[in-house]
Amino acid sequence: MSNSLKKNHSKQKIVIYIVLALLTFAVYWQVDQFGFTTLDDDIYVTENGHVQSGISSDGVHWAFSTTYAEFWHPLTWLSLMFNYQLHGLNAGGYHLTNIVLHILSTLLLFSLFHRMTGAVWKSIFIATFFALHPLRVESVAWIAERKDALSMFFGLAAIYAYVRYAESCRFFRYFICFILFAFALMSKPTMVTLPFVLMLLDYWPLQRWQKAMNEQGKTLKSAASLVWEKIPLIFLTIVFSILTFWAHNKGGMIASLEHLPFLVRVQNMVVSYVSYLGKIFYPVDLAFFYPYPYAFPLWKILTSCFILAVITSTVIYTFKKYPFLFVGWFWYLGTLVPVIGLVKSANYAMADRCTYLPSIGIAMILAWGIPLLFPRVEIRKKILFPAATAFLAILSVLTWHQCGYWKNSVVLCRHALQVTKNNYMVHNFLGLNYQERGQNQRAILDFNKAIYFKPNYADAYSNRGNAYSGLGQYQQAMDDFNKAIRLNPNSAKAYYNRGAFAFNKLGEYQRAIEDFNEAIRLKPDLLSAYEGQGAAYSKIGQYQRAINYLNQAIRLKPNKAFAYGLRGAAYLKQGNKEQSCRDVRKACTLGDCKWLEWAQGYGYCL
């Protein structure tokens, strides 16, 4: 290629990158104005003292040693710490980071397919389909799904490094691929299928399988050589799969076969494969939570089996003539395996975010398959470009509209209830939002619905107990907390709630202390339980014990005003006026001055 052609080629790519970036940003930019939601954003940011400590040696140690939130994903924690360092609790900075990561993944995807195939327009279509599809909204607009956006970026970068390695087989490029794959897994372990993806790309478009067989003449030997070079990557897959299963099981996310029989899981898997496919082609009625039906109509199971069998047999039969069909379809099937529900690690039937990587396989099929329907080049040019533009424009509008539902938790929950049935989880989340606003009576109505749809839903009982406590109905609150603990004896939250919102309110401080102890035993980093212990011990005059527990609370979250104020009150009651003044002033600088005003009312800290 001449220097002038190379220069034009580079300019063309720069223009494509700019257009892709601007288009993606234009579709998603509104989420930058949105706040945090109650959907795990508290776990990941707003109530996470480690994240709010920013980047520090202790923070790095915690990120690499914890399985908090049932994952081992240190890079996700570090990225959130970095966001907090820059933006504090301004949600816009976190949203903007997710958007930037999604844009970078989009540019990587275009560059990847353009490098592998040389097909500019097909690569643009894949990248824009990936960037602008409404199923991406959950991974981009949800701050707690930073792990998704970060893992995708590192995963696509690892694939790109592998393609560079495949061009020259240099060890350094393979090493870069290995490191980037490790980074992807340390962001979210659902990228474990990447070695499988690389084997598919070896067949098409890289054609390494064909070249190896032509050179060696032995299918078995050539296959072994290409598989063997993936062994280090497969090793990472095995290690992270075991680690993830252990973390999920430790956090109680793995459902037992008694609770969810294997046959039901298989039925959900078959139906979900087709349902995901349907949402890729008809992305309407999207929700952040789809409840598990537990029973599927026979016609739906048989229809799903038939569709999967027909497509799979067709792509296998035509894999030599149309290799992109084979690669795209098995990319879709294979990359969904970790989240399809056979090893059930959550109570949802499916989730939009699970299509982040798998949808690329379908985009490949569309990009290379649809042009075959128009064999004449002139007709293809007249029809395909405007059709593809219109299709992507429709996706952009749908995505923009879907982003709007993430404006706040109430809007998001109400939309989910409109497009799903018997959605106990969403009713529970909606109740929590009303409860945070002090609308306890309204919250109880949603908790009642959550319990109606799922009578053994321990969290809903616990949350309803909080609402009853807010209304001063402590006996009803106690009944709900007891029910929640019977349903889930390992719920630290239920023990804390009973201690704080029933026993504490009724003046039974010793029993409250026992519940806080149990909550701490079950969840040693439960900040509110340490604060509860501090408050309860202060009530019974054991101020030094109160101070000890509040020290633990401050260690977990150094910028929590309530813990400083409570400790300051304990120091004052103990007679340590100097330390008390330091603590209540610290609480005031953190935004809660009632403790300082309280101390000044006694004539101290003036």
C-alpha positions in Angstrom: 0.0 0.0 0.0 1.4 3.4 -1.0 2.0 6.2 1.5 -0.9 8.2 0.1 -3.3 5.3 0.4 -2.2 4.6 3.9 -2.7 8.2 4.8 -6.3 8.2 3.3 -7.0 4.9 5.1 -5.9 6.4 8.4 -8.0 9.5 7.9 -11.0 7.4 7.0 -10.6 5.4 10.2 -10.3 8.6 12.3 -13.5 9.9 10.8 -15.3 6.6 11.5 -14.0 6.7 15.1 -15.2 10.2 15.6 -18.7 9.5 14.1 -19.1 6.4 16.2 -18.1 8.1 19.4 -20.3 11.1 18.8 -23.3 9.0 17.8 -22.9 6.8 20.9 -22.5 9.7 23.2 -25.5 11.5 21.7 -27.8 8.5 22.4 -26.6 8.0 26.0 -25.6 11.4 27.3 -28.8 12.1 29.2 -27.9 9.5 31.8 -25.1 11.8 32.9 -27.8 14.0 34.5 -29.3 11.1 36.5 -28.6 10.2 40.1 -27.9 6.9 41.9 -30.6 4.3 42.1 -31.5 2.0 45.0 -30.6 -1.0 42.8 -27.2 -2.0 44.3 -25.8 1.5 43.8 -25.7 1.7 47.6 -23.7 -1.5 47.8 -21.2 -0.3 45.2 -21.0 3.4 46.1 -23.3 5.4 48.3 -23.1 3.1 51.4 -19.7 1.6 50.7 -17.1 3.1 53.0 -14.2 1.4 51.3 -15.1 2.9 47.9 -15.6 6.3 49.6 -12.1 6.1 51.1 -10.8 6.6 47.6 -7.6 5.1 46.2 -5.4 4.2 49.1 -3.2 1.2 50.3 -6.0 0.0 52.5 -8.5 0.4 49.7 -6.4 -1.5 47.2 -5.9 -4.3 49.8 -9.6 -4.5 50.4 -10.4 -4.5 46.6 -8.1 -7.5 46.1 -9.1 -9.4 49.2 -12.9 -9.0 49.4 -15.8 -10.9 47.8 -18.2 -8.3 48.9 -21.3 -8.1 46.7 -20.7 -11.8 45.9 -17.9 -11.2 43.3 -14.2 -11.0 43.3 -13.7 -8.1 40.9 -11.0 -5.8 42.3 -10.6 -3.7 39.2 -14.3 -2.7 39.4 -13.8 -1.6 43.0 -10.7 0.4 42.1 -12.4 2.1 39.2 -15.3 3.1 41.5 -12.7 4.4 44.1 -11.1 6.4 41.4 -14.5 7.9 40.5 -15.1 8.8 44.1 -11.7 10.4 44.3 -12.7 12.6 41.4 -16.4 13.1 41.8 -17.4 12.3 45.3 -21.1 11.4 45.4 -21.9 13.2 42.2 -23.5 10.4 40.2 -22.8 12.2 36.9 -19.1 11.3 37.0 -19.9 7.6 37.4 -22.4 7.7 34.6 -19.9 9.5 32.3 -17.3 6.9 33.0 -19.7 4.1 32.0 -20.5 6.0 28.8 -16.8 6.5 27.9 -16.1 2.8 28.5 -19.0 1.8 26.2 -17.7 4.2 23.6 -14.2 2.7 23.8 -15.6 -0.8 23.5 -17.5 0.3 20.4 -14.4 1.7 18.8 -12.5 -1.5 19.7 -15.2 -3.6 18.1 -15.1 -1.7 14.9 -11.3 -1.8 14.8 -11.3 -5.5 15.6 -13.6 -6.6 12.8 -12.1 -4.2 10.3 -8.6 -5.7 11.1 -9.8 -9.2 10.8 -12.0 -8.9 7.6 -11.1 -5.6 6.0 -14.8 -5.0 5.5 -15.4 -1.3 6.5 -19.2 -1.1 6.2 -19.9 -4.4 7.8 -17.6 -3.6 10.7 -19.3 -0.2 11.1 -22.7 -2.0 11.2 -21.5 -4.4 13.9 -20.1 -1.6 16.0 -23.2 0.6 15.7 -25.6 -2.3 16.3 -23.6 -3.1 19.5 -23.4 0.6 20.6 -27.0 1.7 20.0 -29.1 -1.4 20.8 -31.6 -0.8 23.7 -30.3 -4.0 25.5 -27.1 -2.1 26.2 -28.8 0.5 28.3 -28.7 -1.6 31.5 -24.9 -2.0 31.3 -24.3 1.7 30.6 -27.0 3.5 32.6 -26.6 1.4 35.8 -23.7 2.5 38.0 -23.6 -0.8 39.8 -23.0 -2.5 36.4 -19.6 -0.7 36.0 -18.3 -4.3 36.1 -20.1 -5.0 32.8 -18.7 -2.0 31.0 -15.2 -2.4 32.3 -15.1 -6.2 31.6 -16.3 -5.6 28.0 -13.6 -3.0 27.4 -10.8 -5.3 28.6 -12.3 -8.4 26.9 -12.5 -6.7 23.5 -9.0 -5.4 24.0 -7.8 -8.9 24.8 -9.4 -10.2 21.6 -7.8 -7.4 19.6 -4.4 -8.4 21.1 -5.0 -12.0 20.2 -5.7 -11.0 16.6 -2.4 -9.1 16.5 -0.8 -12.3 17.9 -2.4 -14.5 15.3 -0.8 -12.3 12.6 2.8 -12.9 13.7 2.7 -15.4 16.7 4.9 -13.1 18.8 5.0 -14.1 22.5 4.7 -10.5 23.7 1.4 -10.0 21.9 0.1 -13.2 23.5 1.2 -12.0 26.9 -0.7 -8.8 26.4 -3.8 -10.8 25.5 -3.3 -12.9 28.6 -3.0 -9.8 30.9 -6.0 -8.1 29.3 -8.1 -11.3 29.7 -7.1 -11.4 33.4 -8.1 -7.7 33.7 -11.5 -8.5 32.1 -12.1 -11.4 34.5 -11.0 -9.1 37.4 -13.7 -6.7 36.3 -16.5 -9.3 35.9 -16.0 -13.0 35.5 -18.7 -13.5 32.9 -15.9 -13.0 30.3 -14.8 -16.6 31.0 -15.9 -17.8 27.6 -13.2 -15.7 25.8 -11.0 -18.7 24.9 -14.0 -20.3 23.2 -14.6 -17.1 21.3 -11.0 -17.1 20.1 -11.3 -20.6 18.8 -14.3 -19.6 16.8 -12.4 -16.6 15.4 -9.6 -19.0 14.5 -12.0 -20.7 12.1 -13.5 -17.5 10.7 -12.5 -14.9 9.8 -8.8 -15.6 10.8 -8.9 -19.1 9.1 -6.2 -20.4 11.3 -7.8 -23.9 11.4 -7.8 -24.1 7.6 -4.2 -23.0 7.4 -3.0 -25.4 10.1 -4.7 -28.3 8.4 -3.3 -27.5 5.0 0.2 -27.2 6.4 0.2 -30.3 8.6 -2.3 -32.5 6.8 -3.6 -34.0 10.1 -6.8 -32.6 11.5 -6.2 -33.9 15.0 -2.7 -32.5 15.2 -3.7 -29.1 13.9 -6.6 -28.9 16.3 -4.4 -29.8 19.2 -1.9 -27.1 18.3 -4.6 -24.4 18.2 -6.2 -25.6 21.4 -2.9 -26.0 23.2 -2.0 -22.3 22.8 -5.2 -21.4 24.6 -4.2 -23.5 27.7 -3.0 -20.4 29.7 -6.3 -18.6 28.9 -8.4 -21.7 29.7 -6.5 -22.0 33.0 -7.6 -18.4 33.9 -11.2 -19.4 32.9 -11.1 -22.4 35.3 -9.6 -20.4 38.2 -12.1 -17.6 37.9 -15.1 -19.9 37.4 -14.2 -21.7 40.7 -13.6 -18.4 42.5 -16.9 -17.0 41.2 -18.8 -20.1 42.3 -17.2 -19.9 45.7 -18.0 -16.2 46.1 -21.6 -16.7 44.9 -22.1 -19.7 47.2 -20.6 -17.8 50.2 -23.0 -15.0 49.6 -26.0 -17.3 49.3 -26.6 -16.6 45.6 -26.4 -20.3 44.4 -29.9 -21.8 44.5 -30.1 -25.4 45.7 -31.6 -28.1 43.5 -34.4 -28.5 46.0 -35.3 -24.8 45.6 -34.8 -24.8 41.9 -34.8 -28.3 40.3 -32.4 -29.0 37.4 -35.2 -29.7 35.0 -36.7 -26.2 35.6 -33.3 -24.7 35.0 -33.0 -26.5 31.7 -36.4 -25.3 30.7 -35.6 -21.7 31.6 -32.3 -22.0 29.6 -34.0 -23.2 26.4 -36.7 -20.5 26.7 -34.2 -17.8 27.6 -32.0 -18.5 24.5 -35.0 -17.8 22.3 -36.3 -15.0 24.4 -33.0 -13.2 24.3 -33.0 -13.6 20.5 -36.5 -12.1 20.4 -35.4 -9.1 22.4 -32.4 -8.6 20.1 -34.7 -8.3 17.1 -37.7 -6.7 18.9 -36.3 -4.7 21.8 -39.4 -3.5 23.5 -40.9 -4.1 27.0 -37.4 -4.1 28.6 -37.1 -4.3 32.4 -34.2 -4.4 34.8 -35.7 -7.5 36.4 -37.6 -10.4 34.9 -39.1 -12.7 37.6 -38.5 -16.4 37.4 -41.7 -18.1 36.3 -40.8 -21.6 37.8 -43.4 -23.1 35.4 -43.3 -22.9 31.6 -46.1 -23.7 29.1 -45.3 -26.9 27.2 -45.9 -25.1 23.9 -43.3 -22.5 24.8 -40.7 -25.1 25.6 -41.3 -27.1 22.5 -41.3 -24.1 20.3 -38.0 -22.8 21.8 -36.5 -26.3 21.3 -37.6 -26.4 17.7 -36.3 -22.9 16.9 -32.9 -23.7 18.5 -32.7 -27.1 16.7 -33.5 -25.6 13.3 -31.0 -22.7 13.5 -28.2 -24.9 15.0 -28.7 -27.7 12.4 -28.7 -25.1 9.6 -25.5 -23.3 10.6 -23.8 -26.7 11.1 -24.9 -27.9 7.7 -23.7 -24.7 6.0 -20.6 -24.0 8.1 -18.2 -24.5 5.2 -20.2 -22.3 2.7 -21.2 -19.7 5.3 -18.7 -19.8 8.1 -19.9 -16.5 9.6 -23.3 -18.2 10.4 -21.5 -20.9 12.4 -19.2 -18.5 14.2 -21.9 -15.9 14.9 -24.5 -18.4 16.2 -22.1 -20.3 18.4 -20.6 -17.0 19.7 -24.2 -16.2 20.8 -24.9 -19.7 22.3 -21.5 -20.0 23.9 -21.1 -16.6 25.5 -24.5 -16.9 27.1 -23.6 -20.1 29.0 -22.2 -18.4 32.1 -25.4 -16.4 32.6 -28.1 -18.7 31.1 -29.1 -20.1 34.5 -27.9 -23.8 34.7 -25.9 -22.9 37.7 -28.4 -20.5 39.1 -26.8 -17.6 40.9 -29.7 -15.2 41.2 -33.5 -15.2 41.2 -34.0 -13.6 37.8 -35.1 -15.6 34.7 -33.0 -13.4 32.4 -31.4 -10.0 32.3 -30.8 -7.5 29.5 -27.1 -7.0 30.5 -26.4 -10.7 29.8 -26.6 -10.0 26.1 -23.7 -7.5 26.1 -21.2 -9.9 24.6 -23.5 -12.5 23.0 -25.3 -9.9 20.8 -22.0 -9.4 18.9 -22.5 -12.9 17.4 -25.9 -12.0 16.1 -24.6 -8.7 14.7 -22.0 -10.7 12.7 -24.7 -12.9 11.2 -26.7 -9.8 10.1 -23.7 -8.0 8.8 -22.5 -10.8 6.5 -25.8 -12.6 6.0 -28.3 -9.9 4.9 -26.1 -8.8 1.9 -26.4 -12.4 0.5 -30.1 -11.9 0.1 -29.3 -9.3 -2.6 -26.8 -10.9 -5.0 -26.8 -7.9 -7.5 -24.4 -5.3 -6.3 -26.3 -2.3 -7.6 -29.5 -3.4 -5.8 -27.5 -4.1 -2.7 -26.2 -0.5 -2.7 -29.6 1.0 -3.2 -31.4 -1.0 -0.6 -29.0 -2.0 2.2 -27.5 1.4 3.1 -30.8 3.2 3.6 -32.3 0.1 5.3 -29.4 -0.3 7.7 -29.5 3.5 8.4 -33.2 3.4 9.2 -32.8 0.3 11.3 -30.0 1.8 13.4 -32.0 5.1 13.7 -34.9 3.2 15.1 -32.6 1.4 17.6 -31.2 4.8 18.6 -34.6 6.2 19.4 -35.6 3.1 21.4 -32.3 3.3 23.3 -32.7 7.0 24.1 -36.2 6.3 25.3 -35.1 3.3 27.4 -32.3 5.5 29.0 -35.1 7.8 30.2 -36.5 5.2 32.5 -33.2 5.3 34.5 -33.9 8.8 35.6 -34.7 7.6 39.1 -35.6 4.4 40.9 -39.4 5.1 41.0 -39.7 5.7 37.3 -37.6 2.6 36.6 -39.7 0.4 38.9 -43.0 1.7 37.6 -41.9 1.0 34.0 -40.8 -2.5 35.0 -44.2 -3.2 36.5 -45.9 -2.1 33.3 -44.0 -4.5 31.1 -43.8 -7.6 33.4 -46.2 -9.7 35.5 -46.2 -10.7 39.1 -42.9 -8.9 39.6 -42.3 -9.3 43.4 -38.7 -8.0 43.2 -39.8 -4.7 41.6 -42.6 -4.2 44.1 -40.0 -4.6 46.9 -37.7 -2.1 45.3 -40.6 0.4 44.8 -41.6 0.0 48.4 -38.0 0.8 49.5 -38.1 3.9 47.4 -41.3 5.1 49.0 -39.9 4.2 52.4 -36.8 6.4 51.8 -39.2 9.3 51.1 -41.0 8.7 54.3 -44.1 7.4 52.6 -44.4 4.3 54.8 -48.0 3.6 54.2 -47.6 3.6 50.5 -44.4 1.5 50.8 -46.4 -1.2 52.8 -48.8 -1.5 49.8 -45.9 -2.5 47.6 -44.4 -4.8 50.1 -47.8 -6.5 50.5 -47.9 -7.1 46.7 -44.3 -8.5 46.8 -45.3 -10.9 49.5 -48.5 -11.8 47.6 -46.6 -12.8 44.5 -43.8 -14.5 46.5 -45.1 -15.6 50.0 -41.6 -16.8 51.2 -39.8 -13.5 50.2 -37.8 -12.8 53.4 -36.6 -9.3 52.3 -40.1 -8.0 51.7 -41.1 -9.1 55.2 -38.0 -7.4 56.7 -38.6 -4.2 54.7 -42.3 -4.1 55.6 -41.3 -4.4 59.2 -39.2 -1.3 58.8 -42.2 0.5 57.3 -44.4 -0.6 60.2 -41.8 0.6 62.6 -41.8 4.0 60.9 -45.5 4.2 61.6 -45.0 3.3 65.2 -46.6 -0.1 64.8 -43.8 -2.0 66.6 -45.6 -5.3 67.3 -46.5 -5.7 63.6 -42.9 -4.8 62.8 -41.7 -7.5 65.2 -44.0 -10.1 63.6 -42.5 -9.3 60.2 -38.9 -9.4 61.4 -39.5 -12.7 63.0 -41.1 -14.1 59.8 -38.1 -12.8 57.8 -35.6 -14.5 60.1 -37.6 -17.8 60.0 -37.6 -17.7 56.2 -33.9 -16.8 56.0 -31.9 -17.4 59.2 -28.8 -16.2 57.5 -30.1 -12.7 56.7 -27.9 -10.2 58.5 -30.2 -7.4 57.3 -33.2 -9.0 59.1 -31.4 -9.3 62.4 -30.2 -5.7 62.1 -33.7 -4.5 61.3 -35.2 -6.3 64.2 -32.6 -5.0 66.6 -32.8 -1.4 65.3 -36.5 -1.0 64.4 -38.2 -3.2 67.0 -36.2 -4.1 70.1 -34.5 -0.7 70.1 -37.7 1.2 69.7 -39.3 -0.8 72.4 -36.4 -0.1 74.8 -35.3 -3.7 74.9 -31.6 -2.8 74.3 -30.0 -6.0 75.5 -32.1 -8.0 72.9 -31.2 -5.4 70.3 -27.5 -5.9 71.1 -27.9 -9.7 70.6 -29.5 -9.1 67.2 -26.7 -6.7 66.2 -24.1 -9.3 67.3 -25.8 -11.9 65.1 -25.9 -9.5 62.2 -22.1 -8.8 62.6 -21.4 -12.5 62.8 -23.2 -13.1 59.5 -21.8 -10.0 57.8 -18.7 -8.6 59.5 -18.6 -5.5 57.3 -22.3 -4.4 58.0 -21.7 -0.8 59.0 -25.2 -0.1 60.4 -24.9 -3.0 62.8 -21.8 -1.5 64.4 -23.6 1.9 64.7 -26.6 0.1 66.2 -24.3 -1.5 68.8 -22.8 1.9 69.6 -26.3 3.4 70.1 -27.6 0.5 72.2 -24.6 0.3 74.5 -24.8 4.1 75.0 -28.5 3.7 76.0 -27.5 1.3 78.8 -24.6 3.4 79.9 -21.7 1.2 78.7 -20.0 4.0 76.9 -16.6 2.4 76.3 -18.2 -0.6 74.6 -20.2 1.9 72.5 -17.0 3.7 71.6 -15.3 0.5 70.6 -18.1 -0.5 68.2 -18.2 3.1 66.7 -14.5 2.9 66.1 -15.2 -0.2 64.0 -17.9 1.7 62.1 -15.6 4.6 61.4 -12.9 2.2 60.2 -15.4 0.8 57.7 -16.5 4.2 56.6 -14.3 7.0 57.7 -16.6 9.8 56.4 -19.8 8.7 58.1 -21.1 11.7 60.1 -23.6 9.7 62.2 -20.8 7.4 63.6 -18.7 10.4 64.6 -21.6 12.2 66.2 -22.7 9.1 68.1 -19.1 8.5 69.3 -18.8 12.2 70.3 -22.0 11.8 72.4 -20.5 8.7 74.1 -17.2 10.5 74.8 -19.2 13.4 76.3 -21.2 11.1 78.6 -17.9 9.4 79.5 -16.4 12.8 80.5 -13.9 13.1 77.7 -15.0 16.5 76.5 -12.0 17.2 74.3 -12.4 14.1 72.2 -16.2 14.6 72.2 -15.8 18.1 70.7 -13.4 16.8 68.0 -15.9 14.1 67.0 -19.0 16.3 66.9 -17.1 19.0 64.9 -16.0 16.3 62.5 -19.6 15.2 62.1 -20.6 18.8 61.4 -17.9 19.1 58.7 -19.4 15.9 57.1 -22.8 17.5 57.0 -24.5 16.6 60.3 -24.3 19.5 62.8 -27.1 18.4 65.2 -24.5 16.7 67.4 -22.5 19.9 67.7 -25.6 21.8 68.5 -26.5 19.2 71.1 -23.1 19.5 72.8 -23.3 23.3 72.7 -26.7 23.0 74.4 -24.8 21.5 77.3 -22.3 24.3 77.3 -19.5 22.4 75.5 -17.7 22.9 72.2 -18.7 26.6 72.0 
